Amino acid sequence: MEGRFLMAANSKEVGKKLVDLCKQGKFAEAVESLYAPNIVSVEAMAMPGHPERQEGIAAARAKNKQWADNHEVHSCVVTGPFPKGEQFVVFFGLDVTAKAGPMAGKRMKMDEAALYTVQNGKITQEEFFYDMGG
C-alpha cells in the first residue's frame, strides 16, 4: 500500500510541475525537465510527416519545436492534474492560429486531454485525445 501511495504522490507532483510550466507557456522546458529519455508519445491520429507513435526524447523535442514553430498561441488554458496511481490527466484548451500548412492563417480553438504515465519521477508516456472534426 505504501508503494502505491508513493507512486500516486510522485505522479501528482510531476503533474503539478507539468501544469505549472504549461500555464507559463514553457512547453520546451517541460519536455527537458520532466520527460524520460525513452519517452513514448502517442497522438490521437497520424498526421502528414508525423506518425501516431513516436519514441525517444529527440522525437519529443522535435514534435514540440514543430508545434511551436507552426502555431501562434493566443491562449492556453491548462486544467489538472488529475492523478491516479502512476498516471495523471491534464486538459488543454488552446486558441491558436496556424502559421503553415493547409490551415495557415486560420484561427481555431482546440480542446484535448492528455494522459501521462510517470515512472521514477519522469514522464515515460504521453497520450493525446482530441477530435479533429472528421
N, C-alpha and C positions, 0 to 999 in steps of 0.2 A: 504494500500500500504506500509506503513512504517513497519508493522509487517512482511510482505513478504520479504522486503529488509533485515530486521534483521535476518530472517531465512537463507537467502542466504549468508549473511556475516558470520553467525555462521557456516554454512556447509563448506564454503570456508576456514575459519580459522582452523576448525577441520581437514579438508582435507590436508591443508598445513602441519600441525603438523604430521599427519599420514605419509605423503610422506617423510618428513624430517627424521622421525625415521626409516622408512623402508629403505631409502637410506643408513642409517648408520648401517643397519642390526639389529636394535633394535626392532624386532617384538614383543617380550615379553613385552617390555616397552610400546609399542603402545597399546597392549591389556590392560595393567594395568592402563594406564593413560587416555585412550580415550574411552574405551568401557563401556557401561552401565551395571549394574548388571544383567539386563534381556535381554542381547544381544541375537539376533537370528542370527544364521549363516547357510547359505544355499549354499551347494556345487552344482556344475552342475549335479552331479550324486552321488549315494551312492557308497561307497567302502566297501570292506570286513571289518567288525567290526566298520564301521563308517556310520551312517545314513546320508542321504542327508540333513536333517534339524536337527540342534542341538540348544538347548536353554540354556541360563544362562552363567554367567561368568566362572564358573568352567569348563563347556564344552569347552568354547573358549580357556581357559588356556591349557586344556588337548590336544586339537587339535593342538595348536601352539607348545606345547612341543613335541608331537608325530612327527610333521613335522620336527622340528629342530633335534631331536634325530635320524631320519631316512634318512636325506639328508645332503650331503656335498654341500654347496652353493659356487660355483666358482665365480658367478657374479649375480647381481640382478639389472636390470635397471627399475627404477620406474618413470612413467610419469603421470603428473597431479598435482593437482586435476582439474577436470572439473566439476564445481558446477552448479546445477540447483535447486532452491528452497531449500528444506531441504535435498537434496541428492547431492552426488558427485561421479564421476567415476575416478578410477585410473587404469592404465595399468601396468602390471608387465611382464618383460621379464627375465626369470630365466635360468641359466645354472647350472645344479645340477648333482650330482652322487648319486644314491640311495645307502643307506648303508644296507638295509634289504628288504625282500620280493622278489617277482618274478623278479624285475628289479635290484636287488642288484649288485653293481659293474658297472652298465651301466650309462654312462653319457648321459644326454638328455637336450634338450632345450625345455622350456615350455613358452608359452605366455598365459596370462589370463587377463581378465578385471574383475574388482570388482566394484559393485555398493553399496555404503554406504548410510544409512539413519541416519540423526542426529536429535535428539530432546534434548532440554535443555543442549546443549553443549557436549553431549555424543553420541557415535555411538550406535544405537539401533538395527540395522540390517546390515548385510553384505551378499552380494550375489555374487558368483563367476561364471564366464562364461569362459569355455575353451573347447577345442576339444581333446579328448584322442585318436583320430585317428581310432575309432572303427566303 
